[in-house]
Amino acid sequence: MARYKEASCRLCRREGVKLYLKGDRCYSEKCAYTRKAYPPGDHGQGRQKITEYGMQLREKQKARRIYGVMEKQFKRYFKEADRRKGVTGEILLRILESRLDNMIYRMGLARSRTDARQLLRHGHYMVNGRKVDIPSYLTRTGDVIAVREKSKNSSFFKELAEWGAAQGTVSWLEVDRDNMSGKVLRLPSRDELDIPITEHLIVELYSR
């Protein structure tokens, strides 16, 4: 499966906003965007004129990079959102939020969505008592996500549990820190999401 393998910090600089792709590093002085808040490359600090299409494209790329989704998959998500009744942009964000790797990150069971994908592929999590190793698995209301029993006793997950305890819990999830598990109470509304995306620009891009 295709996957971006270059420096993640370049993506934040390219989009002009912190995407929080590297967990704790994004909150430290080592964050590349904090030190160089301009696009990468020889002409990154030059004047840049952006067109309407360019603005729409940047929003789409930003959403893709935040959630770690490749182009074809993102387009499938948009088609599914467009098919459902309601505001297409908001439905698209809810679909992205329902991805298992994102839910694990939101529950504090991984430091970033990137970490969640890697840990998922190594089989460290269960959904409703069954091992699931597919990051794009779409969760539903009532699903219970937990770290596997074999993994809970490792030093890595013990440290992760302490880290997760220091993080806040979003209102649409119920998290049991002691058992390293969480339950999806519902999918979030748009005003509950803290992501820097103007979703109507993505809808306009695909409607061209």
C-alpha positions as CSV (number, residue, x, y, z in Angstrom):
1,M,0.0,0.0,0.0
2,A,1.3,3.4,-0.9
3,R,2.3,5.7,2.0
4,Y,4.1,9.0,2.4
5,K,7.6,8.2,3.7
6,E,9.3,11.6,3.6
7,A,9.8,14.0,6.5
8,S,6.4,14.7,8.1
9,C,7.4,18.2,9.3
10,R,7.6,19.3,5.6
11,L,3.9,18.7,5.3
12,C,3.1,21.1,8.2
13,R,5.3,23.7,6.6
14,R,3.8,23.2,3.2
15,E,0.2,23.6,4.5
16,G,1.1,26.6,6.8
17,V,-0.4,25.0,9.9
18,K,0.6,22.5,12.6
19,L,-0.9,19.1,11.6
20,Y,0.4,17.3,14.7
21,L,1.7,14.4,12.8
22,K,4.6,13.5,15.2
23,G,3.0,13.4,18.6
24,D,5.1,14.9,21.4
25,R,7.6,16.5,19.1
26,C,4.9,18.8,17.7
27,Y,4.5,20.4,21.2
28,S,8.3,20.8,21.8
29,E,10.9,23.3,20.6
30,K,12.1,20.7,18.0
31,C,8.9,21.2,16.0
32,A,10.1,22.3,12.5
33,Y,7.0,24.4,11.9
34,T,7.7,26.4,15.0
35,R,11.2,27.1,13.8
36,K,10.5,27.6,10.1
37,A,6.9,28.6,9.6
38,Y,7.2,28.9,5.8
39,P,6.9,26.4,2.9
40,P,10.0,24.2,2.3
41,G,12.2,24.6,-0.8
42,D,14.3,27.3,-2.3
43,H,11.3,29.6,-2.9
44,G,9.5,28.9,0.3
45,Q,10.1,32.4,1.7
46,G,9.2,34.2,-1.5
47,R,5.8,35.9,-2.1
48,Q,3.2,33.4,-3.1
49,K,0.0,34.2,-5.0
50,I,-2.7,31.6,-4.5
51,T,-5.7,31.1,-6.8
52,E,-9.2,30.0,-5.8
53,Y,-8.4,26.5,-7.1
54,G,-5.1,26.6,-5.1
55,M,-7.0,27.4,-1.9
56,Q,-9.4,24.5,-2.5
57,L,-6.5,22.1,-3.2
58,R,-4.6,23.1,-0.1
59,E,-7.7,22.4,2.1
60,K,-8.1,19.0,0.5
61,Q,-4.4,18.2,1.0
62,K,-4.5,19.4,4.6
63,A,-7.4,17.1,5.4
64,R,-5.7,14.1,3.7
65,R,-2.5,14.7,5.6
66,I,-4.1,15.2,9.0
67,Y,-5.9,11.9,8.7
68,G,-3.2,10.1,6.8
69,V,-5.4,9.2,3.8
70,M,-4.2,8.6,0.3
71,E,-5.8,10.3,-2.7
72,K,-8.0,7.5,-4.0
73,Q,-9.3,6.6,-0.6
74,F,-10.0,10.2,0.2
75,K,-12.0,10.5,-3.0
76,R,-14.1,7.4,-2.0
77,Y,-14.8,9.0,1.3
78,F,-16.0,12.1,-0.5
79,K,-18.3,10.2,-2.8
80,E,-19.8,8.4,0.2
81,A,-20.3,11.7,2.0
82,D,-21.9,13.2,-1.1
83,R,-24.3,10.2,-1.3
84,R,-25.6,10.6,2.2
85,K,-28.2,13.1,3.3
86,G,-27.0,16.2,5.0
87,V,-24.1,18.7,4.7
88,T,-21.5,16.9,2.6
89,G,-18.5,18.6,4.1
90,E,-19.5,17.8,7.7
91,I,-20.4,14.2,6.8
92,L,-16.9,13.8,5.2
93,L,-15.3,14.9,8.4
94,R,-17.4,12.5,10.5
95,I,-16.4,9.6,8.2
96,L,-12.7,10.6,8.6
97,E,-13.2,10.9,12.4
98,S,-14.7,7.4,12.5
99,R,-11.5,5.7,11.2
100,L,-10.1,3.3,13.7
101,D,-6.6,4.9,13.7
102,N,-8.2,8.3,14.5
103,M,-10.4,6.9,17.2
104,I,-7.4,5.3,18.9
105,Y,-5.5,8.7,18.8
106,R,-8.6,10.5,20.1
107,M,-8.8,8.1,23.0
108,G,-5.2,8.7,24.0
109,L,-4.2,5.1,23.2
110,A,-1.6,6.4,20.7
111,R,0.4,9.6,20.6
112,S,-0.5,10.4,17.0
113,R,-2.5,9.1,14.2
114,T,0.7,7.9,12.6
115,D,1.6,5.9,15.7
116,A,-1.9,4.5,15.8
117,R,-1.6,3.2,12.3
118,Q,1.8,1.5,13.0
119,L,0.6,-0.1,16.2
120,L,-2.6,-1.2,14.6
121,R,-0.7,-3.0,11.8
122,H,1.2,-4.8,14.5
123,G,-2.0,-6.1,16.0
124,H,-2.1,-4.3,19.4
125,Y,-5.7,-3.3,19.4
126,M,-9.2,-5.0,19.5
127,V,-12.6,-3.8,18.5
128,N,-15.5,-5.4,20.3
129,G,-13.2,-8.2,21.6
130,R,-11.7,-9.0,18.1
131,K,-8.3,-8.1,16.9
132,V,-8.4,-5.5,14.1
133,D,-5.3,-4.4,12.2
134,I,-6.9,-2.2,9.5
135,P,-6.4,1.5,10.2
136,S,-9.2,2.5,7.8
137,Y,-11.7,0.4,9.6
138,L,-14.8,2.6,10.2
139,T,-16.1,2.5,13.8
140,R,-19.7,2.9,14.8
141,T,-21.6,4.1,17.8
142,G,-21.2,1.5,20.6
143,D,-17.9,0.0,19.4
144,V,-15.5,-0.7,22.2
145,I,-11.8,-0.3,21.4
146,A,-9.1,-1.7,23.6
147,V,-5.4,-2.5,23.8
148,R,-4.9,-6.3,23.6
149,E,-4.1,-8.0,27.0
150,K,-0.7,-9.2,25.7
151,S,0.3,-5.6,25.0
152,K,-0.9,-3.9,28.2
153,N,2.0,-5.3,30.3
154,S,4.7,-3.9,28.0
155,S,6.7,-0.9,29.2
156,F,5.7,1.0,26.0
157,F,2.0,0.7,26.7
158,K,2.5,1.4,30.4
159,E,4.2,4.7,29.5
160,L,1.5,5.4,27.0
161,A,-1.2,4.9,29.7
162,E,0.5,7.6,31.8
163,W,0.7,9.9,28.8
164,G,-2.9,9.3,27.9
165,A,-4.0,10.1,31.5
166,A,-2.6,13.6,31.1
167,Q,-4.6,14.2,27.9
168,G,-8.2,15.5,27.8
169,T,-11.0,13.2,26.7
170,V,-13.4,14.4,23.9
171,S,-17.1,14.4,24.7
172,W,-18.1,11.8,22.1
173,L,-15.9,9.1,23.5
174,E,-15.8,7.3,26.9
175,V,-12.3,6.2,28.0
176,D,-11.3,3.8,30.7
177,R,-7.7,4.6,31.4
178,D,-7.1,1.8,33.9
179,N,-8.2,-0.9,31.3
180,M,-6.7,1.0,28.3
181,S,-10.0,0.9,26.5
182,G,-12.7,3.3,25.2
183,K,-16.2,3.3,23.8
184,V,-17.6,5.3,20.9
185,L,-20.6,7.1,22.3
186,R,-21.5,8.9,19.1
187,L,-19.8,10.6,16.1
188,P,-18.9,14.3,16.7
189,S,-20.7,17.4,15.4
190,R,-18.7,19.9,13.4
191,D,-18.4,22.4,16.2
192,E,-16.7,19.7,18.4
193,L,-13.9,19.2,16.0
194,D,-10.7,21.1,16.6
195,I,-9.2,20.5,13.1
196,P,-8.1,23.6,11.0
197,I,-10.1,22.6,7.9
198,T,-12.5,24.7,5.8
199,E,-14.5,21.7,4.5
200,H,-16.7,23.6,2.1
201,L,-13.6,24.4,0.0
202,I,-13.1,20.6,-0.4
203,V,-16.7,20.2,-1.6
204,E,-16.2,23.1,-4.1
205,L,-13.0,21.4,-5.4
206,Y,-14.8,18.1,-6.1
207,S,-17.7,19.9,-7.6
208,R,-15.7,21.7,-10.3
